[in-house]
């Protein structure tokens, strides 16, 4: 039993509602973890491009995970000073007047609203500055696109919905009985801008959603501010004390940003997994082509948050391993090692640029800088000299090129990035992490707690409970950097040529790729 477990607290609970499971963690007030527990839930794809979940499974998973983490930590209910949560976004749930869902929740990855997104993108309203400075497409993932789809395609559900809210806001209501909107998801996915008066009424009127504000919570609350107290019934289910403070949370990636200590301009969180997310702070309200934001007050009041992302990163590596590396997998099983370790070892011998092989990692479209769901992966420069290790390394490099491509757009708009703070699957490979530093030319810091979203929620809980005066100081006390990987400047200069080639590839191929993607889509819809 650790010293923290042996003590009497206070302790904090962070809750991360992810795509496939809900994870809870118990932390002390210095940010050290005591225990974690995760509970999986279902994800259905009833049609191509659709993704749905049952909100009641969210709640069941929340109960099991919190109880599991508490039991593992040996922490008593009275020793928990506060809780907070993050969730996937934009994950929208339609509810009746009693808070019961009217249909399955529409997940963040669901792109059924592509037609509505294109229509919204025709607006020139100033609110659209968050989409690449007003020049970029509107994402089908965002709140107005999904709300408009419901209104047009399921009008009865839309009409009956008393509440049309985010996953995070529904869970906070279940915990406290109070309806609030968190400023994070309101800003990053629904165009809320406190600096311009809050909700852009004229924009919503223009796109045909003027009445949607009757379905949104009336109060928008900053991250780390108290939402309310844990109500008696949910407290009994969770095994916690009624009255425990519940602090406002937000979107998983942005709360992970807090869990990495990225709460001041100059740093950028690099959150890796199946996809990559880049989020960071700016001291001025910059917007521009190739990235989302800058969102006013979305993470820290008085600052602006910028966002970029790559849809397919780790998922492309997994695709390659699963489909083309049976011999490597068999060898790894025989040796009792991870197949990725064998692939990493073999690819490490290859030169920068994989002997002229370049990969654009757009297997599932592009989030930034193009916001193009019809984009597809490109691999070029192949010769008979190339083998599996070349392809594997070229995928690694292509993902890093994509990260640098986004950073170039941010730098062009005046966003300063002096350090990347990384978390997630890519950090399991020191080779790949170092490659990110070499390609971008930016040092990469690693932190003590790899589960940044759950720690971020614990930081918000600490601020909401008054243990620290604000989120910034809570993060300063609870996030601990363990190592910084400096870029190799010679490799960085060598990689510059390949990043340039990568950046030129998709614009030259876009028309042809989109034509093929539409042809394939038409054939699928006819079957």
C-alpha distance (Angstrom), angle and dihedral (degrees) to the residues before:
residue distance angle dihedral
X1 . . .
X2 3.79 . .
X3 3.79 123.7 .
X4 3.81 88.8 -107.3
X5 3.78 91.7 52.8
X6 3.79 91.4 48.6
X7 3.80 93.1 53.7
X8 3.77 131.9 77.6
X9 3.77 98.8 -114.3
X10 2.85 144.6 -169.0
X11 3.79 92.2 -128.4
X12 3.79 133.2 -178.1
X13 3.79 132.4 -145.4
X14 3.80 122.2 -145.4
X15 3.81 120.1 -167.3
X16 3.81 125.1 -162.8
X17 3.82 117.4 -167.7
X18 3.79 102.3 -160.1
X19 3.78 135.5 178.4
X20 3.80 96.7 -92.6
X21 3.80 104.5 17.3
X22 3.77 145.9 7.2
X23 3.79 116.4 -117.3
X24 3.81 128.1 -164.2
X25 3.80 128.7 -169.4
X26 3.80 135.2 -171.5
X27 3.82 117.0 -142.9
X28 3.76 138.2 177.9
X29 3.79 119.7 -126.3
X30 3.82 91.8 -94.4
X31 3.81 90.2 61.5
X32 3.79 97.5 -106.0
X33 3.82 113.8 142.2
X34 3.79 121.4 -124.6
X35 3.79 100.8 -179.0
X36 3.80 144.9 -18.9
X37 3.79 133.5 -153.5
X38 3.80 129.9 -175.7
X39 3.80 132.4 -166.3
X40 3.82 121.6 -165.7
X41 3.79 124.9 -137.8
X42 3.77 136.0 -172.7
X43 3.78 130.1 -86.1
X44 3.79 119.5 -165.9
X45 3.80 130.6 -163.8
X46 3.83 104.0 -162.9
X47 3.83 92.0 172.5
X48 3.80 135.9 11.0
X49 3.80 108.8 -74.6
X50 3.81 92.8 15.2
X51 3.81 126.2 113.3
X52 3.81 124.2 178.2
X53 3.81 140.7 172.6
X54 3.81 138.1 -168.9
X55 3.83 108.9 -115.1
X56 3.80 91.6 -150.1
X57 3.79 87.6 64.1
X58 3.80 87.7 56.9
X59 3.79 90.2 56.7
X60 3.80 94.5 45.5
X61 3.80 90.0 50.0
X62 3.81 90.5 48.7
X63 3.80 91.8 54.3
X64 3.81 94.1 47.0
X65 3.80 94.9 45.1
X66 3.80 96.3 47.5
X67 3.79 92.3 47.0
X68 3.80 90.8 45.4
X69 3.80 94.3 50.9
X70 3.80 92.0 45.6
X71 3.80 91.5 51.1
X72 3.81 93.2 47.8
X73 3.81 91.3 48.4
X74 3.78 94.3 46.3
X75 3.79 90.1 -132.8
X76 3.79 122.7 153.2
X77 3.80 122.8 -133.2
X78 3.79 92.9 -116.5
X79 3.80 91.3 56.8
X80 3.82 93.9 61.0
X81 3.79 109.0 99.8
X82 3.80 98.6 -175.2
X83 3.79 148.6 -19.8
X84 3.79 136.6 -147.3
X85 3.78 136.6 173.3
X86 3.77 144.8 -155.4
X87 3.80 129.2 -160.4
X88 3.77 142.1 -174.8
X89 3.77 115.3 -76.9
X90 2.95 145.2 -116.4
X91 3.82 85.5 23.7
X92 3.80 107.4 143.0
X93 3.78 128.1 -160.8
X94 3.83 126.0 -171.0
X95 3.81 113.8 -146.6
X96 3.79 138.4 -177.8
X97 3.81 124.7 -126.8
X98 3.83 90.5 -80.3
X99 3.80 93.4 51.6
X100 3.81 95.8 -105.1
X101 3.79 115.6 142.2
X102 3.81 116.9 -110.5
X103 3.80 95.6 -160.2
X104 3.80 137.0 -2.5
X105 3.79 114.5 -65.5
X106 3.82 116.2 -95.6
X107 3.79 106.4 -124.3
X108 3.79 128.5 -132.8
X109 3.81 91.6 -110.7
X110 3.80 93.3 52.2
X111 3.81 111.0 114.4
X112 3.81 100.5 -179.8
X113 3.81 88.2 118.1
X114 3.82 95.1 65.8
X115 3.82 92.1 117.5
X116 3.81 91.2 50.6
X117 3.80 90.6 46.8
X118 3.80 91.1 54.3
X119 3.82 90.3 50.4
X120 3.81 92.1 49.2
X121 3.80 88.6 48.4
X122 3.79 89.8 64.3
X123 3.80 88.7 70.4
X124 3.78 117.3 101.7
X125 3.81 92.9 -164.7
X126 3.84 113.5 142.0
X127 3.82 89.6 -118.4
X128 3.78 86.8 74.2
X129 3.80 90.7 73.7
X130 3.81 87.3 98.8
X131 3.84 88.3 68.0
X132 3.78 100.8 74.2
X133 3.78 94.1 -51.8
X134 3.80 91.5 -48.6
X135 3.80 93.0 -58.4
X136 3.79 98.8 86.2
X137 3.80 128.8 86.3
X138 3.79 122.1 -94.2
X139 3.79 114.4 -110.0
X140 3.79 120.3 -119.0
X141 3.82 85.3 -142.5
X142 3.82 94.0 67.2
X143 3.80 127.5 98.5
X144 3.83 101.5 -108.5
X145 3.81 91.7 50.4
X146 3.80 92.7 53.0
X147 3.80 93.8 41.9
X148 3.79 90.9 51.1
X149 3.82 90.6 48.7
X150 3.79 89.8 54.3
X151 3.78 91.9 48.2
X152 3.80 93.0 49.9
X153 3.82 102.1 34.8
X154 3.82 103.3 29.1
X155 3.81 102.7 26.7
X156 3.81 94.3 161.6
X157 3.80 91.7 55.8
X158 3.78 91.4 45.6
X159 3.80 92.1 49.6
X160 3.81 93.6 47.4
X161 3.80 94.1 46.9
X162 3.78 110.6 106.6
X163 3.79 88.8 179.0
X164 3.81 128.4 30.4
X165 3.77 103.6 -179.2
X166 3.79 148.2 145.6
X167 3.80 124.8 -86.2
X168 3.84 89.9 -111.8
X169 3.79 93.9 52.8
X170 3.81 93.1 47.8
X171 3.82 91.8 52.6
X172 3.81 91.2 48.3
X173 3.82 88.5 53.1
X174 3.81 90.2 50.5
X175 3.80 89.7 51.8
X176 3.81 99.9 43.9
X177 3.80 109.1 14.0
X178 3.81 88.7 -122.6
X179 3.80 125.8 117.3
X180 3.80 114.4 -139.5
X181 3.79 135.1 151.0
X182 3.79 116.2 -134.0
X183 3.78 112.7 -128.9
X184 3.79 91.1 -134.3
X185 3.80 99.2 65.6
X186 3.81 91.7 30.8
X187 3.81 88.7 59.4
X188 3.78 102.7 36.3
X189 3.81 98.5 42.3
X190 3.80 107.2 19.5
X191 3.86 107.1 38.5
X192 3.82 96.5 -111.8
X193 3.81 108.5 161.6
X194 3.78 118.1 179.9
X195 3.79 90.1 -170.2
X196 3.81 89.0 62.1
X197 3.79 97.0 43.0
X198 3.82 100.8 -80.3
X199 3.79 121.5 -89.5
X200 3.83 112.9 35.4
X201 3.82 97.3 -126.8
X202 3.80 94.2 179.1
X203 3.79 92.4 53.4
X204 3.80 92.9 51.0
X205 3.80 90.7 46.8
X206 3.80 90.1 51.2
X207 3.81 94.2 52.8
X208 3.81 93.6 45.7
X209 3.81 100.7 -101.5
X210 3.78 102.5 102.9
X211 3.82 92.3 128.7
X212 3.82 95.0 52.2
X213 3.81 91.6 91.6
X214 3.80 88.0 72.5
X215 3.81 86.0 64.4
X216 3.82 97.0 46.5
X217 3.82 124.9 81.4
X218 3.77 112.6 -93.8
X219 3.80 95.7 -135.3
X220 3.80 124.8 63.9
X221 3.81 112.6 -158.3
X222 3.82 129.3 -162.9
X223 3.80 122.0 -120.1
X224 3.79 112.2 -85.8
X225 3.79 94.1 17.8
X226 3.82 116.2 122.5
X227 3.80 115.0 -91.4
X228 3.77 91.8 -175.1
X229 3.77 141.5 -79.6
X230 3.77 127.5 -55.6
X231 3.81 107.0 -93.6
X232 3.79 121.4 -127.1
X233 3.82 99.2 -109.4
X234 3.83 97.6 49.3
X235 3.81 89.5 41.3
X236 3.80 88.8 58.7
X237 3.79 91.6 49.3
X238 3.80 93.0 48.0
X239 3.79 96.3 42.2
X240 3.80 92.1 -120.5
X241 3.79 134.2 125.6
X242 3.83 117.4 -89.7
X243 3.77 109.2 -115.5
X244 3.82 94.9 36.5
X245 3.83 106.8 149.4
X246 3.80 115.5 -105.2
X247 3.81 113.9 -156.2
X248 3.78 125.1 -154.6
X249 3.80 114.7 -96.2
X250 3.77 133.4 -178.4
X251 3.79 145.2 -174.6
X252 3.79 118.2 -9.5
X253 3.80 98.5 -121.2
X254 3.80 93.8 47.2
X255 3.79 93.2 47.1
X256 3.82 87.0 48.7
X257 3.80 85.8 55.2
X258 3.80 87.4 60.0
X259 3.81 89.7 45.9
X260 3.81 87.6 57.5
X261 3.81 92.1 50.6
X262 3.80 94.3 -112.6
X263 3.80 97.2 145.8
X264 3.81 100.8 123.8
X265 3.82 133.7 58.3
X266 3.79 115.2 -90.8
X267 3.80 97.9 49.2
X268 3.80 127.1 83.6
X269 3.80 126.4 -162.8
X270 3.81 115.0 -132.8
X271 3.80 107.1 -162.7
X272 3.78 112.6 -172.9
X273 3.77 137.6 -170.5
X274 3.77 130.0 101.6
X275 3.80 83.8 -15.4
X276 3.82 136.2 18.4
X277 3.80 125.3 -119.5
X278 3.81 124.2 -168.8
X279 3.79 116.0 -165.1
X280 3.77 131.3 161.9
X281 3.76 147.6 144.4
X282 3.78 134.3 -89.4
X283 3.78 128.9 -169.9
X284 3.80 91.3 -143.3
X285 3.80 135.5 50.5
X286 3.77 99.3 -104.4
X287 3.78 124.9 166.1
X288 3.77 130.0 174.8
X289 3.76 148.9 146.6
X290 3.77 118.2 -60.9
X291 3.80 102.0 30.1
X292 3.81 141.4 55.0
X293 3.81 125.4 -108.9
X294 2.89 149.2 -23.8
X295 3.80 86.8 -143.5
X296 3.80 115.5 -161.7
X297 3.85 115.4 -122.0
X298 3.82 90.3 -19.9
X299 3.81 95.1 140.0
X300 3.82 107.6 3.2
X301 3.83 123.0 20.5
X302 3.79 111.2 -112.4
X303 3.79 93.9 24.3
X304 3.79 135.6 87.7
X305 3.79 126.7 -128.6
X306 3.81 126.4 -144.5
X307 3.79 125.8 -162.9
X308 3.77 138.7 -164.1
X309 3.75 131.5 165.5
X310 3.79 148.7 -177.7
X311 3.80 115.4 -142.2
X312 3.82 97.8 -154.9
X313 3.80 121.8 34.0
X314 3.80 117.2 118.2
X315 3.80 87.6 22.4
X316 3.83 90.1 63.9
X317 3.79 91.1 53.6
X318 3.80 89.9 49.8
X319 3.82 90.0 48.3
X320 3.80 90.0 53.8
X321 3.81 93.9 46.6
X322 3.81 94.2 46.0
X323 3.79 96.2 46.7
X324 3.79 107.0 31.6
X325 3.80 109.2 23.2
X326 3.81 106.7 65.7
X327 3.79 91.0 132.1
X328 3.80 91.6 52.0
X329 3.80 91.4 48.0
X330 3.82 91.6 51.0
X331 3.79 91.6 48.0
X332 3.81 91.0 48.7
X333 3.81 91.0 50.8
X334 3.79 91.0 50.3
X335 3.81 91.5 50.1
X336 3.80 94.5 40.7
X337 3.80 94.1 -122.4
X338 3.79 136.7 119.3
X339 3.84 114.3 -88.1
X340 3.79 89.2 -135.0
X341 3.82 89.4 59.7
X342 3.80 90.3 57.4
X343 3.80 92.1 46.6
X344 3.81 91.1 47.4
X345 3.80 91.5 51.0
X346 3.81 93.6 49.8
X347 3.80 95.5 44.3
X348 3.82 92.7 47.5
X349 3.82 89.7 73.9
X350 3.81 92.5 60.8
X351 3.82 124.0 95.3
X352 3.79 128.0 -109.1
X353 3.79 108.2 -75.5
X354 3.83 95.3 28.2
X355 3.79 92.4 -102.6
X356 3.80 92.8 -57.2
X357 3.82 99.0 -43.1
X358 3.84 114.9 135.7
X359 3.81 127.4 -172.9
X360 3.81 128.0 -166.7
X361 3.79 103.9 -156.9
X362 3.84 97.6 -146.0
X363 3.82 95.3 127.1
X364 3.84 91.3 138.3
X365 3.78 99.3 25.8
X366 3.79 131.4 -84.2
X367 3.80 125.5 -74.2
X368 3.81 97.5 -175.5
X369 2.96 144.8 43.3
X370 3.83 90.3 13.1
X371 3.85 105.1 23.2
X372 3.78 88.7 -147.6
X373 3.84 118.7 152.3
X374 3.82 89.2 -173.1
X375 3.81 94.0 59.7
X376 3.80 114.2 112.5
X377 3.77 136.1 -167.2
X378 3.80 121.2 -80.6
X379 3.80 128.2 -160.2
X380 3.78 118.0 -177.1
X381 3.79 142.5 162.4
X382 3.80 93.5 55.0
X383 3.78 119.6 163.5
X384 3.81 135.2 170.2
X385 3.80 86.2 -98.0
X386 3.81 92.4 67.6
X387 3.80 122.1 93.9
X388 3.81 137.9 175.0
X389 3.80 93.7 -74.2
X390 3.81 90.0 56.0
X391 3.79 91.7 52.0
X392 3.80 91.4 46.8
X393 3.79 93.0 51.0
X394 3.82 92.2 43.1
X395 3.81 89.2 56.0
X396 3.81 89.6 50.9
X397 3.79 90.1 49.0
X398 3.80 93.8 43.9
X399 3.79 91.2 56.0
X400 3.80 89.7 50.6
X401 3.81 90.1 47.7
X402 3.81 88.3 53.7
X403 3.79 90.8 52.1
X404 3.80 91.4 50.7
X405 3.82 90.9 45.8
X406 3.83 89.5 58.6
X407 3.81 92.0 45.3
X408 3.81 89.7 53.1
X409 3.80 90.1 57.9
X410 3.79 91.3 48.3
X411 3.80 92.8 48.5
X412 3.79 90.2 50.0
X413 3.82 88.0 58.1
X414 3.80 92.1 50.8
X415 3.81 100.6 -97.8
X416 3.79 109.2 147.4
X417 3.83 116.9 -143.4
X418 3.81 114.5 -175.8
X419 3.80 97.9 156.7
X420 3.80 138.5 17.5
X421 3.81 117.2 -146.2
X422 3.78 109.1 -156.5
X423 3.78 135.6 -159.2
X424 3.78 137.9 161.7
X425 3.78 137.4 47.4
X426 3.81 99.2 -27.5
X427 3.81 90.5 61.2
X428 3.81 89.0 65.4
X429 3.80 85.4 74.6
X430 3.79 112.1 62.5
X431 3.80 88.1 -170.5
X432 3.81 92.6 57.7
X433 3.79 93.5 42.0
X434 3.80 90.3 52.8
X435 3.81 89.0 48.0
X436 3.81 89.9 57.1
X437 3.80 88.6 54.2
X438 3.81 93.1 46.2
X439 3.81 94.7 48.7
X440 3.81 96.3 44.6
X441 3.80 96.3 36.3
X442 3.81 88.6 -134.4
X443 3.84 125.8 121.2
X444 3.82 114.2 -113.2
X445 3.80 120.3 -143.7
X446 3.79 124.5 -157.6
X447 3.79 123.4 -155.0
X448 3.79 136.3 -146.6
X449 3.81 96.2 -111.8
X450 3.78 113.1 53.1
X451 3.80 92.9 -172.5
X452 3.79 92.1 79.4
X453 3.84 98.5 168.1
X454 3.81 93.6 56.2
X455 3.80 92.3 44.7
X456 3.80 89.2 47.3
X457 3.79 89.2 56.2
X458 3.82 90.4 49.4
X459 3.82 88.1 52.5
X460 3.81 90.3 52.2
X461 3.81 89.4 47.7
X462 3.81 90.2 52.3
X463 3.80 91.2 52.3
X464 3.81 92.4 45.1
X465 3.80 91.6 50.4
X466 3.81 91.6 51.1
X467 3.80 94.9 -115.8
X468 3.80 87.0 125.9
X469 3.81 124.5 23.2
X470 3.80 95.3 -122.8
X471 3.78 144.4 -6.7
X472 3.80 94.3 -93.5
X473 3.78 94.3 57.0
X474 3.78 92.0 41.8
X475 3.81 89.7 54.3
X476 3.80 91.4 46.9
X477 3.82 90.1 55.0
X478 3.81 98.6 39.9
X479 3.84 105.4 39.8
X480 3.80 116.5 75.8
X481 3.80 122.2 -170.8
X482 3.80 112.5 -145.0
X483 3.79 103.8 -177.9
X484 3.81 143.3 1.9
X485 3.81 121.2 -147.9
X486 3.80 110.1 -151.5
X487 3.83 119.2 -149.1
X488 3.77 120.1 -109.4
X489 3.80 100.4 -121.5
X490 3.82 94.9 -156.4
X491 3.81 91.2 54.8
X492 3.80 89.7 43.6
X493 3.81 90.7 57.5
X494 3.80 90.8 46.4
X495 3.80 91.5 49.9
X496 3.80 92.7 52.3
X497 3.82 91.1 79.6
X498 3.80 92.2 52.8
X499 3.81 93.4 46.7
X500 3.81 88.6 53.6
X501 3.81 90.5 51.1
X502 3.82 91.0 47.1
X503 3.81 91.6 50.3
X504 3.81 92.2 51.8
X505 3.80 95.1 48.3
X506 3.79 104.9 76.4
X507 3.82 98.4 43.0
X508 3.82 88.1 55.2
X509 3.81 92.7 48.2
X510 3.82 100.2 35.1
X511 3.82 100.1 100.9
X512 3.78 93.9 48.3
X513 3.81 94.0 44.3
X514 3.80 92.6 49.4
X515 3.80 92.0 48.2
X516 3.80 91.0 52.8
X517 3.83 92.5 44.7
X518 3.81 90.7 52.7
X519 3.79 91.6 47.5
X520 3.79 90.6 52.6
X521 3.80 90.9 46.1
X522 3.80 92.2 51.3
X523 3.79 91.3 50.4
X524 3.82 91.2 49.7
X525 3.81 92.2 50.2
X526 3.82 90.7 51.4
X527 3.80 92.8 55.2
